[in-house]
Amino acid sequence: MPVVFAIVNDPVAQGFIASMAHPGGNITGFSFLEYSMVGKSLEMLKQMVPSLTHVAVMFNPDTYPYYNVFLRSFEGTARMLSLEVKGAPVSAPAEIEETIAGLGGQQGSGLLVTPDPFNTVHRNAIMWAAERHRVPASYSYREYVRDGALMSYGADIADIFRRTATYVDRILKGASPADLPAQAPTKFALAINLKTAKALGLQVPPTLLAMSDEVVE
């Protein structure tokens, strides 16, 4: 049975397809994560918090086993921004609180939350801990910003699902999934919560506001 996936972080690393250009088998679709966007997220977080000196990247090694690729994807950006970036593995809610509390005790710290299934399930715990410990954090899903997160930058989910419909249509008309290259996202969205920024004592740069697709006041 042909399968068209959507919102898969890294379909090659996760073993769903052989390659983006030649998926092979009966599976193809649209990924959520474009690694270049991770560096952009880091750059925007630095713009939001000019005093930022180090950033923790939160993930669960069990549900996000390809985190090494994720970390390597923005090493160049981190060097350019003079930022120290380290992984922050967590595997239980208690570790979320411990990790973010540790960041809150360090000046110049920030948090980058990966689009990890574990982080998605525990997003409220992460956002509440970041608020309590006054840690500026960036996420991948704009929905979190509506719930109080400081900022997000990530692929436009609605656009991805619209694009999957074109592949379903082609397959129903006789195309083979093996001949349809898997595609990375092409449309991204920046969202900012002004209330949260104010609570953290941050002045949102006009350049970020001008780039924003959604601003929560």
Backbone torsions as a table, in degrees:
resi	resn	phi	psi	omega
1	MET	NA	128.0	178.4
2	PRO	-63.5	143.0	179.8
3	VAL	-128.6	130.1	173.2
4	VAL	-115.9	114.5	-178.8
5	PHE	-93.5	159.0	174.8
6	ALA	-143.0	149.7	177.1
7	ILE	60.2	35.5	171.4
8	VAL	-92.5	127.8	-173.5
9	ASN	-60.4	-57.0	-178.7
10	ASP	-142.4	87.9	-172.9
11	PRO	-63.0	-26.5	177.8
12	VAL	-75.3	-51.0	179.9
13	ALA	-62.6	-31.6	179.7
14	GLN	-82.7	-3.5	173.2
15	GLY	83.4	14.1	180.0
16	PHE	-77.8	-35.9	-177.7
17	ILE	-135.9	161.7	-178.9
18	ALA	-75.1	-41.5	178.2
19	SER	-160.1	162.9	179.5
20	MET	-66.7	-40.8	-176.6
21	ALA	-73.2	-35.8	-177.5
22	HIS	-132.4	82.0	-174.6
23	PRO	-62.7	-33.9	-179.1
24	GLY	70.9	166.9	176.3
25	GLY	63.1	-147.5	-174.6
26	ASN	-112.4	16.5	-174.9
27	ILE	-123.2	135.4	170.7
28	THR	-154.6	178.6	178.7
29	GLY	157.5	-149.9	-169.4
30	PHE	-131.5	122.3	-178.6
31	SER	-83.1	162.3	177.6
32	PHE	-94.1	-33.6	-170.0
33	LEU	-100.7	123.5	169.4
34	GLU	-110.9	115.5	-169.7
35	TYR	-60.1	-28.0	178.2
36	SER	-64.9	-25.3	-178.8
37	MET	-71.4	-22.3	179.1
38	VAL	-65.9	-44.3	176.0
39	GLY	-61.4	-36.4	177.7
40	LYS	-65.6	-38.8	176.9
41	SER	-60.8	-42.4	179.5
42	LEU	-64.6	-41.5	179.4
43	GLU	-63.2	-41.9	180.0
44	MET	-69.0	-35.6	177.0
45	LEU	-64.8	-38.1	176.6
46	LYS	-66.2	-37.7	176.1
47	GLN	-64.6	-39.1	179.1
48	MET	-67.2	-37.1	-176.9
49	VAL	-126.4	84.7	-176.8
50	PRO	-58.7	-24.7	-178.4
51	SER	-82.5	2.5	-177.9
52	LEU	-62.3	131.5	177.6
53	THR	-123.4	-24.7	178.1
54	HIS	-147.6	146.0	-175.4
55	VAL	-131.1	133.0	174.2
56	ALA	-97.3	135.6	178.6
57	VAL	-105.4	110.6	-173.3
58	MET	-88.3	132.3	179.0
59	PHE	-160.1	162.6	173.2
60	ASN	-106.6	118.2	-177.3
61	PRO	-58.3	-26.0	-178.3
62	ASP	-78.1	-36.0	-178.2
63	THR	-100.8	-7.0	179.6
64	TYR	-135.9	60.6	-171.3
65	PRO	-67.8	-12.6	-178.7
66	TYR	-98.2	27.4	-176.5
67	TYR	-62.9	-26.6	179.7
68	ASN	-62.8	-39.9	176.2
69	VAL	-63.2	-42.1	178.9
70	PHE	-58.9	-48.0	-178.4
71	LEU	-65.1	-41.7	-179.1
72	ARG	-66.6	-24.7	-173.7
73	SER	-65.0	-21.1	-178.9
74	PHE	-126.9	25.8	176.8
75	GLU	-60.8	-42.0	-179.9
76	GLY	-63.3	-41.7	178.9
77	THR	-64.1	-41.6	179.5
78	ALA	-60.8	-43.2	178.3
79	ARG	-64.0	-42.1	-179.4
80	MET	-61.9	-35.7	-178.0
81	LEU	-91.0	2.0	-178.0
82	SER	57.0	44.4	179.4
83	LEU	-112.4	141.5	170.9
84	GLU	-92.4	122.4	-177.7
85	VAL	-120.8	127.0	-179.4
86	LYS	-134.3	152.4	175.4
87	GLY	-72.9	147.0	177.2
88	ALA	-127.9	81.2	-178.0
89	PRO	-69.9	134.8	176.3
90	VAL	-136.7	145.3	-179.7
91	SER	-135.9	4.4	178.9
92	ALA	-151.6	152.0	179.7
93	PRO	-53.4	-37.5	180.0
94	ALA	-62.0	-33.2	-179.8
95	GLU	-72.4	-27.6	175.0
96	ILE	-61.2	-51.1	-179.7
97	GLU	-61.0	-44.1	-178.5
98	GLU	-62.8	-44.5	-178.4
99	THR	-64.1	-47.1	-176.7
100	ILE	-71.9	-34.7	175.6
101	ALA	-62.1	-38.8	177.3
102	GLY	-63.8	-39.7	177.6
103	LEU	-65.6	-38.0	-179.4
104	GLY	-63.5	-23.6	179.0
105	GLY	-85.9	0.8	-179.2
106	GLN	-116.8	130.2	176.6
107	GLN	-69.5	144.9	176.1
108	GLY	76.1	18.9	-177.6
109	SER	-95.8	153.3	177.2
110	GLY	-148.1	171.2	-175.0
111	LEU	-134.4	133.9	173.7
112	LEU	-116.0	118.7	-175.0
113	VAL	-101.2	115.8	-177.2
114	THR	-70.7	158.0	175.2
115	PRO	-78.3	55.3	-176.8
116	ASP	-88.2	136.8	178.4
117	PRO	-52.5	-38.5	178.2
118	PHE	-62.2	-44.9	179.5
119	ASN	-65.5	-34.3	178.6
120	THR	-65.0	-45.3	179.4
121	VAL	-62.6	-38.3	-174.5
122	HIS	-105.0	27.7	-174.8
123	ARG	-61.8	-37.2	-179.7
124	ASN	-65.2	-41.1	177.9
125	ALA	-62.1	-39.5	179.8
126	ILE	-67.0	-46.5	-178.0
127	MET	-65.6	-41.0	179.5
128	TRP	-66.0	-40.7	178.7
129	ALA	-66.0	-40.6	177.8
130	ALA	-62.5	-37.3	178.5
131	GLU	-68.9	-45.7	-178.5
132	ARG	-61.2	-41.4	-174.0
133	HIS	-97.7	7.3	174.3
134	ARG	55.9	49.5	178.8
135	VAL	-106.5	116.9	176.8
136	PRO	-67.0	129.5	-174.5
137	ALA	-134.2	146.7	177.0
138	SER	-119.5	139.9	-175.9
139	TYR	-122.5	177.3	-179.1
140	SER	-100.0	-18.0	-174.0
141	TYR	-112.8	125.5	-177.2
142	ARG	-67.3	-22.3	177.9
143	GLU	-59.6	-31.0	-179.8
144	TYR	-65.4	-34.5	-179.3
145	VAL	-64.7	-36.4	176.9
146	ARG	-65.0	-24.5	179.6
147	ASP	-93.7	2.4	175.3
148	GLY	120.4	-4.1	177.4
149	ALA	-67.5	151.9	-177.1
150	LEU	-63.2	-52.5	-175.1
151	MET	-159.4	160.9	175.8
152	SER	-147.1	150.8	172.0
153	TYR	-145.1	120.7	-178.1
154	GLY	-169.0	178.8	-179.3
155	ALA	-64.5	148.0	177.4
156	ASP	-79.3	108.2	-174.6
157	ILE	-63.2	-42.5	-179.3
158	ALA	-60.4	-39.3	179.4
159	ASP	-64.5	-39.2	179.3
160	ILE	-62.6	-44.8	-179.1
161	PHE	-66.4	-35.0	176.2
162	ARG	-63.2	-39.1	-179.2
163	ARG	-70.1	-31.6	178.5
164	THR	-62.8	-30.4	-179.9
165	ALA	-61.2	-33.0	179.8
166	THR	-66.5	-36.3	178.6
167	TYR	-71.8	-40.4	176.8
168	VAL	-58.4	-42.8	179.3
169	ASP	-60.9	-45.2	-178.0
170	ARG	-66.6	-37.7	179.7
171	ILE	-68.0	-41.1	178.1
172	LEU	-64.4	-22.4	177.8
173	LYS	-93.1	6.6	172.7
174	GLY	116.0	-6.9	-179.6
175	ALA	-70.8	149.8	177.8
176	SER	-94.3	135.8	177.2
177	PRO	-55.7	-32.2	-179.1
178	ALA	-63.3	-23.4	-178.5
179	ASP	-96.6	0.6	-179.5
180	LEU	-107.4	107.0	-177.6
181	PRO	-60.9	139.3	173.7
182	ALA	-67.1	146.6	-173.7
183	GLN	-123.8	143.9	175.1
184	ALA	-84.7	161.9	178.2
185	PRO	-64.7	149.9	179.6
186	THR	-120.3	-13.0	-178.5
187	LYS	-122.2	129.8	-175.9
188	PHE	-126.0	158.4	-176.9
189	ALA	-135.1	137.5	174.2
190	LEU	-109.2	130.9	177.2
191	ALA	-129.6	143.3	-177.3
192	ILE	-135.9	138.3	175.8
193	ASN	-104.6	108.4	-176.3
194	LEU	-67.6	-35.1	179.7
195	LYS	-63.6	-43.2	179.0
196	THR	-67.0	-40.5	177.6
197	ALA	-59.4	-44.4	179.8
198	LYS	-63.3	-41.4	179.3
199	ALA	-62.3	-29.9	178.7
200	LEU	-88.5	0.1	-179.6
201	GLY	74.7	28.4	-177.0
202	LEU	-104.6	139.5	173.7
203	GLN	-101.2	113.5	-176.4
204	VAL	-69.7	123.4	179.7
205	PRO	-61.1	140.8	177.9
206	PRO	-56.4	-32.1	-179.9
207	THR	-64.1	-38.9	178.1
208	LEU	-69.4	-40.2	178.3
209	LEU	-61.5	-39.9	-179.3
210	ALA	-66.9	-29.2	-179.0
211	MET	-84.7	-15.4	-170.6
212	SER	-68.1	139.4	173.2
213	ASP	-89.9	-22.1	178.9
214	GLU	-150.0	132.0	177.4
215	VAL	-124.2	120.8	-179.9
216	VAL	-98.1	122.3	-177.9
217	GLU	-105.7	NA	NA
